[in-house]
Amino acid sequence: MRVKDVKGRIEKAYALLERCVLCPRECKVNRLKGEIGFCGIGKDPKVASFNLHCGEEPPISGSKGSGTIFFSGCNLRCRYCQNFPISQMRNGEEITAQRLAGMMLHLQSKGSHNINFVTPSHVVPQILEALLLAWEKGLDLPLVYNTSGYDAFGSLQLLEGIIDVYLPDMRYSDNRTAKRLSSVEDYVEVNRKAVIEMFRQVGNLRVDEQGIAKRGLIIRHLILPDDRAGSDATFRFIGEEISDKMRVSLMGQYFPSFRAGECVSIDRKITPEEYESVLESFLDSGLSRGWIQKGFEHEAERAEE
């Protein structure tokens, strides 16, 4: 067991659900009684799928795959959501903590390098409860917190010493764009505060002799058409306020999914020229470590070490 006060943390986390302030939305609905807030999830979590996934960054997927658990629901409403059946339509099965623990143990038995919680921000209490059960039955893998980056500071504090690898998005550098594309008015401030806290907890990425992530922070940045993500400002914030040694994954796989066709500025894929421009901005900012994508495939390669 990683920390001595897990049961106390579970109690504190579930208390946040009574008038839900688990995420920055602070809907204040009683999820313990099944009331539904912005995320669309009540007391019990929903899981859409759990499997070995080989399409993550190399230190996460490794040679055997990452043990991903995709949670239904989300605290953002991205017009271009790439996983909208799961995040926006909330397809999935309601499960108990025991069932969630069983999924983790199953993925470990299949040889996964880690347990990767995808879109976990609105189900932190349930994850903590399941982890306690899984640890008691032999779970012994690094834990990855794979998030949109819109996370409450208080919830992240409950995860200190538990999460090994944080894998947040940094999507926007302008709140007007965040509101227009993801229905959130304070993304920039909340996201930056959250990522700083994640870095405080785990620091820069550290890997084992096989190159598999053991602890640390990796930041994902999805490149949007017409530079709607404000990439340069994000890179400069990372280098100046967090670490110039930060590993950043420059993601070029954007495509106009979900409701993106309703918005002229994001109704197309990005161009090779746009990707190269963002890569140049990344290097000009003083950052140089991470992964770039050639030909907009999901196969990643290391940027300069």
Residue frames as qw, qx, qy, qz and C-alpha x, y, z in Angstrom:
[[0.000, 0.889, 0.458, 0.000, 0.00, 0.00, 0.00],
 [0.492, 0.503, 0.004, 0.711, 1.47, 3.35, -1.04],
 [0.080, -0.471, 0.256, -0.841, 0.19, 5.72, 1.63],
 [0.117, -0.094, -0.874, 0.462, -1.02, 5.04, 5.15],
 [0.258, 0.340, 0.460, -0.779, -4.16, 7.16, 5.07],
 [0.092, -0.096, -0.748, -0.651, -5.92, 5.74, 2.01],
 [0.155, -0.563, -0.811, 0.029, -9.15, 5.09, 3.91],
 [0.120, -0.650, -0.292, 0.691, -9.12, 8.66, 5.18],
 [0.011, 0.280, -0.432, -0.857, -8.62, 9.96, 1.66],
 [0.099, -0.315, -0.860, -0.389, -11.48, 7.84, 0.39],
 [0.137, -0.676, -0.644, 0.330, -13.77, 9.33, 3.03],
 [0.074, -0.579, 0.014, 0.812, -12.68, 12.86, 2.13],
 [0.010, 0.084, -0.667, -0.741, -13.16, 12.18, -1.57],
 [0.117, -0.478, -0.847, -0.202, -16.67, 10.77, -1.15],
 [0.114, -0.659, -0.450, 0.592, -17.57, 13.75, 1.03],
 [0.025, -0.332, 0.306, 0.892, -16.90, 15.94, -2.00],
 [0.093, -0.215, -0.820, -0.523, -19.72, 14.13, -3.84],
 [0.038, -0.550, -0.750, 0.364, -22.42, 15.07, -1.33],
 [0.255, 0.901, 0.149, -0.319, -22.53, 18.60, -2.78],
 [0.865, 0.168, 0.223, 0.416, -20.27, 17.75, -5.66],
 [0.052, 0.957, -0.248, -0.143, -17.18, 19.93, -5.84],
 [0.866, -0.155, 0.378, 0.288, -14.96, 17.14, -7.08],
 [0.568, 0.297, 0.343, 0.686, -14.06, 19.04, -10.24],
 [0.160, -0.133, -0.051, 0.977, -13.82, 22.77, -11.00],
 [0.230, -0.436, -0.579, -0.650, -17.44, 22.85, -12.23],
 [0.025, 0.059, 0.666, -0.743, -18.62, 22.60, -8.60],
 [0.343, -0.326, -0.638, -0.607, -22.14, 21.52, -9.61],
 [0.231, -0.185, 0.584, -0.756, -23.08, 20.98, -5.92],
 [0.794, -0.105, -0.319, -0.507, -25.48, 18.13, -6.70],
 [0.614, -0.419, 0.614, -0.265, -25.69, 15.17, -4.32],
 [0.563, 0.388, -0.675, -0.277, -24.08, 12.44, -6.37],
 [0.075, -0.161, 0.927, -0.331, -24.17, 10.10, -3.38],
 [0.508, 0.334, 0.609, -0.509, -27.95, 10.01, -3.91],
 [0.535, 0.323, 0.705, 0.335, -27.60, 9.58, -7.66],
 [0.240, 0.898, 0.160, -0.333, -28.09, 13.22, -8.65],
 [0.731, 0.303, 0.317, 0.523, -26.44, 14.12, -11.94],
 [0.120, -0.803, 0.061, 0.580, -24.27, 17.15, -12.60],
 [0.363, 0.757, -0.329, -0.432, -22.38, 18.38, -15.65],
 [0.061, -0.433, 0.878, 0.195, -20.34, 15.18, -16.04],
 [0.731, 0.057, -0.386, -0.560, -23.49, 13.06, -16.30],
 [0.599, 0.042, -0.782, 0.166, -22.33, 10.48, -13.74],
 [0.622, -0.670, -0.073, -0.399, -23.93, 9.77, -10.36],
 [0.619, -0.646, 0.432, -0.113, -22.47, 7.79, -7.48],
 [0.838, -0.076, 0.500, 0.205, -21.33, 4.75, -9.45],
 [0.014, -0.578, 0.513, 0.635, -18.77, 5.17, -12.22],
 [0.852, 0.457, 0.174, -0.186, -19.37, 4.02, -15.77],
 [0.364, -0.475, 0.660, 0.454, -16.67, 2.24, -17.75],
 [0.673, 0.564, -0.137, -0.458, -16.85, 2.06, -21.53],
 [0.900, 0.313, -0.293, 0.081, -13.91, -0.30, -22.03],
 [0.460, -0.739, 0.489, 0.055, -10.75, -1.68, -20.47],
 [0.934, 0.324, 0.056, 0.139, -7.95, -3.20, -22.49],
 [0.622, -0.358, 0.275, 0.640, -4.28, -3.18, -23.40],
 [0.386, 0.908, 0.141, -0.074, -3.60, -0.11, -25.51],
 [0.744, -0.100, 0.237, 0.617, -0.48, 0.32, -27.64],
 [0.351, 0.705, 0.303, 0.537, -1.20, 3.78, -29.08],
 [0.352, -0.923, -0.080, 0.132, -0.01, 5.92, -26.17],
 [0.140, 0.874, -0.461, 0.061, 3.38, 7.63, -25.89],
 [0.694, 0.316, -0.638, 0.108, 6.28, 5.11, -25.93],
 [0.084, 0.283, -0.760, 0.579, 7.02, 5.23, -22.16],
 [0.604, -0.044, 0.372, -0.703, 3.34, 4.55, -21.45],
 [0.896, 0.231, -0.117, -0.362, 2.57, 1.83, -24.02],
 [0.405, -0.527, 0.742, 0.089, 6.00, 0.21, -24.06],
 [0.196, 0.239, -0.870, -0.385, 6.16, -3.19, -25.74],
 [0.039, -0.239, -0.962, 0.126, 3.21, -4.82, -23.94],
 [0.196, -0.601, -0.513, -0.582, 0.64, -2.04, -23.84],
 [0.108, -0.190, 0.434, -0.874, -0.91, 0.26, -21.29],
 [0.110, -0.386, -0.909, 0.108, -3.79, -1.06, -19.20],
 [0.142, -0.161, -0.087, -0.973, -6.38, 1.57, -20.10],
 [0.001, -0.528, -0.814, 0.241, -9.71, 1.98, -18.31],
 [0.001, -0.280, -0.310, -0.908, -11.97, 4.42, -20.17],
 [0.040, 0.434, 0.681, -0.588, -14.46, 6.17, -17.89],
 [0.102, 0.637, 0.610, 0.461, -17.71, 7.47, -19.35],
 [0.199, -0.933, -0.292, 0.073, -18.69, 11.11, -18.90],
 [0.553, 0.203, -0.035, 0.807, -16.55, 14.23, -18.85],
 [0.176, -0.748, -0.358, 0.531, -16.43, 17.68, -17.29],
 [0.016, -0.399, 0.339, 0.852, -15.78, 19.34, -20.67],
 [0.637, 0.568, 0.478, -0.208, -18.01, 19.67, -23.74],
 [0.215, -0.438, 0.535, 0.690, -15.48, 19.76, -26.56],
 [0.642, 0.541, -0.002, -0.543, -17.13, 20.37, -29.92],
 [0.554, 0.555, -0.594, -0.181, -14.46, 18.20, -31.52],
 [0.640, -0.422, 0.594, -0.244, -14.46, 15.40, -28.93],
 [0.362, 0.409, -0.793, -0.269, -12.60, 12.44, -30.42],
 [0.161, -0.072, -0.969, 0.171, -14.24, 10.01, -27.98],
 [0.382, -0.164, 0.042, -0.908, -17.72, 11.52, -27.94],
 [0.715, -0.245, -0.558, -0.342, -19.69, 8.23, -27.63],
 [0.635, -0.220, -0.603, 0.430, -17.87, 7.69, -24.31],
 [0.259, -0.096, -0.319, 0.906, -17.32, 11.21, -23.00],
 [0.259, -0.003, -0.055, -0.964, -20.38, 13.04, -24.30],
 [0.684, -0.146, -0.447, -0.558, -22.99, 10.33, -24.86],
 [0.424, -0.459, 0.633, -0.457, -21.75, 8.44, -21.78],
 [0.888, 0.103, -0.384, -0.232, -21.89, 4.98, -23.31],
 [0.221, 0.407, -0.802, 0.378, -20.71, 2.42, -20.81],
 [0.683, -0.365, -0.626, -0.089, -21.62, 0.16, -17.93],
 [0.400, -0.735, 0.268, -0.478, -22.15, 1.24, -14.33],
 [0.754, 0.092, -0.609, 0.228, -19.82, -0.75, -12.11],
 [0.672, -0.737, -0.076, 0.001, -18.95, -1.24, -8.46],
 [0.131, -0.837, 0.530, -0.028, -15.60, -0.59, -6.80],
 [0.732, -0.224, 0.642, 0.033, -15.09, -4.35, -6.65],
 [0.773, 0.530, 0.328, 0.115, -15.60, -4.64, -10.39],
 [0.273, 0.931, -0.225, 0.093, -13.23, -1.75, -11.05],
 [0.427, -0.652, 0.627, -0.001, -10.58, -3.38, -8.89],
 [0.819, 0.091, 0.563, 0.064, -11.08, -6.59, -10.83],
 [0.620, 0.779, 0.057, 0.080, -10.44, -4.76, -14.11],
 [0.025, -0.876, 0.477, -0.059, -7.13, -3.47, -12.79],
 [0.609, -0.382, 0.695, -0.011, -6.05, -6.92, -11.66],
 [0.821, 0.410, 0.396, 0.031, -7.11, -8.44, -15.00],
 [0.449, 0.875, -0.165, 0.082, -5.01, -5.91, -16.92],
 [0.278, -0.729, 0.624, -0.051, -2.05, -6.66, -14.66],
 [0.773, -0.076, 0.630, -0.006, -2.46, -10.38, -15.37],
 [0.737, 0.635, 0.220, 0.070, -2.33, -9.61, -19.11],
 [0.734, -0.015, 0.095, 0.673, 1.11, -8.03, -18.71],
 [0.143, 0.922, 0.185, 0.309, 0.23, -4.32, -18.88],
 [0.499, 0.284, -0.316, 0.756, 3.00, -1.89, -18.00],
 [0.036, 0.001, 0.386, -0.922, 0.66, 0.28, -15.95],
 [0.076, 0.640, 0.759, -0.093, -2.96, 1.05, -15.10],
 [0.130, 0.071, 0.234, 0.961, -4.11, 4.03, -17.15],
 [0.114, 0.629, 0.659, -0.396, -7.21, 5.89, -15.89],
 [0.176, 0.222, 0.455, 0.844, -8.67, 7.74, -18.88],
 [0.286, -0.517, -0.223, -0.775, -10.95, 10.74, -18.12],
 [0.523, -0.274, -0.746, 0.309, -10.83, 10.19, -14.35],
 [0.061, 0.282, -0.252, 0.924, -11.46, 13.70, -12.98],
 [0.566, -0.308, -0.047, -0.764, -15.10, 13.09, -12.02],
 [0.917, -0.215, -0.284, -0.181, -14.56, 9.65, -10.44],
 [0.224, 0.579, -0.643, 0.448, -11.58, 10.13, -8.12],
 [0.563, -0.371, 0.530, -0.515, -13.37, 8.72, -5.00],
 [0.955, 0.127, 0.095, -0.250, -14.43, 5.58, -6.82],
 [0.681, 0.543, -0.448, 0.201, -10.90, 5.08, -8.17],
 [0.066, -0.565, 0.651, -0.502, -9.41, 5.42, -4.70],
 [0.772, -0.191, 0.403, -0.453, -11.87, 2.92, -3.25],
 [0.946, 0.302, -0.076, -0.086, -11.14, 0.41, -6.01],
 [0.435, 0.646, -0.553, 0.298, -7.39, 0.89, -5.67],
 [0.400, -0.493, 0.625, -0.455, -7.49, -0.03, -2.00],
 [0.912, 0.036, 0.304, -0.272, -9.25, -3.29, -2.90],
 [0.814, 0.537, -0.213, 0.064, -6.87, -3.98, -5.78],
 [0.130, 0.689, -0.622, 0.347, -3.73, -3.33, -3.70],
 [0.634, -0.345, 0.571, -0.391, -4.99, -5.76, -1.09],
 [0.926, 0.198, 0.304, -0.105, -5.20, -8.39, -3.84],
 [0.757, -0.158, 0.397, 0.495, -1.75, -7.78, -5.29],
 [0.458, 0.850, 0.153, 0.209, -1.94, -4.86, -7.71],
 [0.570, -0.594, 0.188, 0.536, 1.60, -3.57, -8.12],
 [0.540, 0.448, 0.389, 0.598, 1.78, -1.41, -11.24],
 [0.137, -0.150, -0.032, 0.979, 2.46, 2.28, -11.86],
 [0.197, 0.703, 0.655, -0.196, -0.73, 4.33, -12.05],
 [0.219, 0.116, 0.347, 0.904, -1.36, 6.82, -14.86],
 [0.154, 0.672, 0.502, -0.523, -3.84, 9.71, -14.51],
 [0.280, 0.169, 0.596, 0.733, -4.85, 10.51, -18.12],
 [0.027, 0.706, 0.551, -0.444, -6.87, 13.71, -18.04],
 [0.321, 0.800, 0.331, 0.384, -8.15, 16.70, -20.01],
 [0.426, 0.153, -0.246, 0.857, -6.31, 18.82, -17.48],
 [0.338, -0.532, -0.073, -0.773, -9.46, 20.44, -16.08],
 [0.665, -0.249, -0.668, 0.221, -8.87, 19.15, -12.56],
 [0.422, -0.856, -0.054, -0.293, -9.66, 20.54, -9.12],
 [0.184, 0.634, -0.613, 0.435, -6.65, 21.29, -6.92],
 [0.584, -0.384, 0.514, -0.498, -8.26, 19.60, -3.91],
 [0.971, 0.130, 0.073, -0.185, -8.90, 16.38, -5.79],
 [0.667, 0.563, -0.423, 0.245, -5.32, 16.27, -7.00],
 [0.154, -0.616, 0.607, -0.478, -4.06, 16.66, -3.44],
 [0.845, -0.190, 0.355, -0.353, -5.92, 13.46, -2.51],
 [0.932, 0.356, -0.070, 0.023, -3.91, 11.64, -5.19],
 [0.123, 0.809, -0.546, 0.178, -0.46, 12.64, -3.96],
 [0.297, -0.430, 0.837, -0.162, 1.71, 9.58, -3.38],
 [0.723, 0.225, 0.613, -0.227, -0.81, 7.41, -5.24],
 [0.700, 0.707, 0.092, -0.039, -0.56, 8.49, -8.88],
 [0.715, -0.291, 0.330, 0.544, 2.83, 7.78, -10.43],
 [0.294, 0.051, 0.484, 0.823, 2.46, 9.37, -13.86],
 [0.291, 0.681, 0.357, -0.569, 0.29, 12.35, -14.70],
 [0.332, 0.148, 0.667, 0.650, -0.71, 12.62, -18.36],
 [0.193, 0.709, 0.440, -0.517, -2.73, 15.85, -18.71],
 [0.424, 0.641, 0.391, 0.506, -3.74, 17.85, -21.75],
 [0.116, -0.542, -0.115, 0.824, -2.90, 21.51, -22.00],
 [0.442, 0.550, 0.673, 0.222, -5.53, 22.43, -24.58],
 [0.180, 0.870, 0.286, 0.358, -5.83, 26.21, -24.66],
 [0.441, -0.113, -0.241, 0.857, -4.02, 29.41, -23.77],
 [0.179, -0.135, -0.087, -0.971, -7.11, 31.59, -24.20],
 [0.240, 0.236, 0.802, -0.493, -10.33, 31.29, -22.19],
 [0.529, 0.430, -0.006, -0.731, -12.51, 32.71, -24.95],
 [0.490, 0.313, -0.736, -0.347, -11.47, 29.84, -27.18],
 [0.057, 0.018, -0.954, 0.294, -11.95, 27.36, -24.35],
 [0.407, 0.316, 0.506, -0.692, -15.49, 28.62, -23.79],
 [0.572, 0.449, -0.263, -0.634, -16.33, 28.48, -27.49],
 [0.558, 0.326, -0.732, -0.214, -14.88, 25.04, -28.14],
 [0.427, -0.021, -0.871, 0.244, -15.21, 23.25, -24.77],
 [0.477, -0.676, -0.364, -0.428, -17.90, 25.17, -22.83],
 [0.688, -0.481, -0.314, 0.443, -15.54, 26.12, -20.02],
 [0.078, 0.967, 0.070, 0.234, -14.81, 29.70, -18.95],
 [0.339, -0.854, 0.390, -0.068, -11.74, 29.25, -16.74],
 [0.980, 0.136, -0.060, 0.130, -9.79, 26.46, -18.41],
 [0.520, 0.634, -0.344, 0.457, -6.47, 28.29, -18.65],
 [0.239, -0.652, 0.470, -0.544, -6.16, 29.24, -14.97],
 [0.875, -0.263, 0.278, -0.294, -7.49, 25.91, -13.68],
 [0.934, 0.315, -0.111, 0.126, -5.38, 23.87, -16.09],
 [0.406, 0.650, -0.432, 0.475, -2.15, 25.67, -15.33],
 [0.442, -0.574, 0.473, -0.502, -2.67, 25.45, -11.58],
 [0.961, -0.084, 0.172, -0.198, -3.45, 21.73, -11.90],
 [0.842, 0.425, -0.225, 0.244, -0.40, 20.96, -14.01],
 [0.088, 0.689, -0.504, 0.513, 1.88, 22.84, -11.62],
 [0.684, -0.417, 0.431, -0.416, 0.48, 20.72, -8.77],
 [0.986, 0.162, 0.004, -0.029, 0.98, 17.53, -10.77],
 [0.593, 0.590, -0.384, 0.391, 4.60, 18.50, -11.38],
 [0.273, -0.652, 0.494, -0.506, 5.11, 19.27, -7.70],
 [0.876, -0.236, 0.303, -0.291, 3.96, 15.77, -6.87],
 [0.948, 0.095, 0.278, 0.122, 5.89, 13.73, -9.43],
 [0.281, -0.671, 0.423, 0.540, 8.46, 15.94, -11.19],
 [0.416, 0.559, -0.529, -0.484, 9.98, 15.31, -14.59],
 [0.949, 0.116, -0.143, -0.256, 9.56, 11.93, -16.25],
 [0.229, -0.550, 0.803, -0.025, 11.68, 9.05, -15.03],
 [0.872, 0.222, -0.282, -0.332, 11.84, 5.71, -16.83],
 [0.823, -0.373, 0.425, 0.049, 13.26, 2.26, -16.10],
 [0.350, -0.427, 0.683, 0.479, 15.97, 0.42, -18.03],
 [0.392, 0.357, 0.788, 0.312, 13.40, -0.57, -20.69],
 [0.021, 0.134, 0.251, 0.958, 12.27, 3.04, -21.14],
 [0.326, -0.590, -0.698, -0.242, 8.93, 2.50, -19.36],
 [0.165, -0.626, 0.118, -0.753, 7.57, 5.39, -17.33],
 [0.492, -0.241, -0.745, 0.380, 7.86, 4.87, -13.60],
 [0.214, -0.731, -0.429, 0.486, 7.09, 8.37, -12.33],
 [0.236, -0.221, 0.197, 0.925, 6.68, 11.89, -13.63],
 [0.374, 0.680, 0.308, -0.550, 4.67, 14.28, -15.76],
 [0.313, 0.116, 0.656, 0.677, 4.04, 14.11, -19.52],
 [0.295, 0.546, 0.233, -0.749, 2.03, 16.93, -21.11],
 [0.427, 0.374, 0.730, 0.381, -0.11, 16.39, -24.18],
 [0.146, 0.544, 0.008, -0.826, -0.89, 19.20, -26.57],
 [0.529, 0.477, 0.684, 0.156, -3.43, 18.64, -29.34],
 [0.127, -0.214, 0.307, 0.919, -2.71, 20.91, -32.31],
 [0.375, 0.645, 0.600, -0.287, -5.89, 22.55, -33.62],
 [0.458, 0.557, 0.416, 0.554, -6.56, 24.17, -37.00],
 [0.078, 0.824, 0.102, 0.552, -5.72, 27.88, -37.30],
 [0.348, 0.213, -0.580, 0.706, -3.73, 27.66, -34.05],
 [0.530, -0.609, -0.249, -0.535, -6.93, 27.68, -31.99],
 [0.812, -0.379, -0.369, 0.247, -4.97, 26.00, -29.19],
 [0.103, -0.955, 0.208, -0.184, -2.61, 28.97, -28.82],
 [0.947, -0.011, -0.198, 0.252, 0.36, 26.64, -28.83],
 [0.461, 0.510, -0.308, 0.657, 3.20, 29.15, -28.46],
 [0.342, -0.630, 0.256, -0.648, 1.83, 30.64, -25.22],
 [0.934, -0.311, -0.001, -0.175, 1.36, 27.15, -23.78],
 [0.857, 0.207, -0.238, 0.407, 4.91, 26.10, -24.62],
 [0.211, 0.581, -0.319, 0.718, 6.36, 29.24, -23.07],
 [0.628, -0.569, 0.165, -0.505, 4.35, 28.70, -19.91],
 [0.984, -0.126, -0.108, 0.058, 5.62, 25.12, -19.65],
 [0.716, 0.334, -0.249, 0.561, 9.25, 26.10, -20.14],
 [0.077, 0.560, -0.263, 0.782, 9.18, 29.16, -17.89],
 [0.545, -0.462, 0.228, -0.661, 6.78, 28.12, -15.11],
 [0.964, -0.182, 0.077, -0.181, 7.12, 24.33, -14.91],
 [0.673, -0.418, 0.509, 0.337, 10.29, 22.85, -16.44],
 [0.399, 0.698, -0.407, -0.434, 12.37, 23.32, -19.57],
 [0.019, -0.289, 0.951, 0.105, 13.03, 19.57, -19.37],
 [0.645, 0.199, 0.485, -0.556, 9.35, 18.71, -19.65],
 [0.204, 0.064, 0.891, 0.400, 8.34, 15.88, -21.98],
 [0.463, 0.434, 0.165, -0.755, 5.62, 17.13, -24.31],
 [0.433, 0.229, 0.831, 0.265, 3.64, 15.07, -26.79],
 [0.241, 0.385, -0.185, -0.872, 2.73, 17.15, -29.87],
 [0.472, 0.290, 0.828, -0.080, -0.41, 15.49, -31.15],
 [0.140, 0.300, -0.417, -0.847, -1.26, 15.94, -34.81],
 [0.041, 0.205, 0.954, 0.213, -4.17, 13.53, -35.16],
 [0.300, 0.384, 0.373, -0.790, -6.97, 16.10, -34.87],
 [0.015, -0.245, -0.764, -0.597, -9.97, 15.41, -37.06],
 [0.341, -0.153, 0.041, -0.927, -13.38, 17.16, -37.09],
 [0.267, -0.241, -0.932, 0.036, -15.39, 14.76, -34.94],
 [0.071, -0.532, -0.685, 0.493, -18.66, 15.18, -33.02],
 [0.186, 0.884, 0.401, -0.153, -19.94, 18.75, -33.56],
 [0.411, -0.429, 0.272, 0.756, -16.78, 20.22, -35.11],
 [0.293, 0.360, 0.640, 0.612, -18.51, 20.57, -38.47],
 [0.073, -0.878, -0.473, -0.027, -20.70, 23.31, -36.97],
 [0.311, -0.863, 0.101, 0.386, -17.67, 25.52, -36.37],
 [0.655, 0.747, -0.099, 0.045, -15.84, 26.81, -39.44],
 [0.011, 0.832, -0.542, 0.121, -12.47, 27.22, -37.75],
 [0.374, -0.385, 0.835, -0.122, -12.19, 23.55, -36.69],
 [0.836, 0.298, 0.260, -0.380, -14.11, 21.76, -39.45],
 [0.758, 0.556, -0.340, 0.022, -10.99, 20.27, -41.06],
 [0.887, -0.236, -0.076, 0.389, -7.82, 18.37, -40.21],
 [0.229, -0.854, 0.245, 0.398, -4.64, 20.31, -39.58],
 [0.711, 0.677, -0.189, 0.028, -2.17, 20.70, -42.43],
 [0.856, -0.016, -0.146, 0.495, 1.47, 19.55, -42.47],
 [0.280, 0.552, -0.105, 0.778, 2.45, 23.22, -42.52],
 [0.505, -0.701, 0.017, -0.503, 0.46, 23.88, -39.35],
 [0.922, -0.353, -0.085, 0.133, 2.11, 20.97, -37.60],
 [0.709, 0.222, -0.110, 0.660, 5.58, 22.10, -38.63],
 [0.014, -0.697, 0.051, -0.715, 4.81, 25.63, -37.44],
 [0.709, -0.645, 0.020, -0.283, 3.83, 24.37, -34.00],
 [0.923, -0.113, -0.078, 0.360, 6.93, 22.16, -33.85],
 [0.456, 0.479, -0.107, 0.742, 9.09, 25.18, -34.66],
 [0.340, -0.725, 0.053, -0.597, 7.34, 27.16, -31.93],
 [0.901, -0.426, -0.085, -0.003, 7.95, 24.30, -29.50],
 [0.810, 0.057, -0.088, 0.577, 11.68, 24.29, -30.19],
 [0.198, 0.616, -0.041, 0.762, 11.92, 28.10, -30.17],
 [0.551, -0.736, -0.069, -0.387, 10.40, 28.14, -26.68],
 [0.079, -0.633, 0.707, -0.306, 13.40, 26.26, -25.30],
 [0.825, -0.105, 0.480, -0.281, 11.63, 22.91, -24.98],
 [0.371, 0.534, -0.687, -0.323, 13.15, 19.96, -26.81],
 [0.061, -0.133, 0.979, -0.142, 12.03, 16.74, -25.14],
 [0.623, 0.238, 0.437, -0.604, 9.03, 14.66, -26.00],
 [0.483, 0.185, 0.820, 0.245, 7.38, 13.14, -29.04],
 [0.336, 0.449, -0.212, -0.800, 6.44, 14.34, -32.47],
 [0.712, 0.303, 0.622, -0.121, 4.31, 12.63, -35.10],
 [0.045, -0.346, 0.618, 0.705, 5.47, 12.12, -38.65],
 [0.220, -0.111, -0.778, -0.577, 2.80, 11.88, -41.32],
 [0.537, -0.231, 0.145, -0.798, 0.12, 12.36, -38.64],
 [0.720, -0.088, -0.682, -0.092, 0.29, 8.71, -37.69],
 [0.686, -0.686, 0.002, -0.244, -0.05, 7.51, -34.13],
 [0.875, -0.048, -0.158, 0.455, 3.50, 6.23, -34.13],
 [0.175, -0.981, 0.086, -0.015, 5.54, 8.69, -32.09],
 [0.779, 0.235, -0.235, 0.532, 9.23, 9.38, -32.13],
 [0.503, -0.635, -0.222, 0.543, 11.40, 11.22, -29.65],
 [0.223, 0.954, -0.056, 0.191, 12.23, 14.85, -30.16],
 [0.459, 0.555, -0.498, 0.483, 15.79, 15.89, -29.34],
 [0.743, -0.514, -0.382, 0.192, 16.89, 14.66, -25.92]]
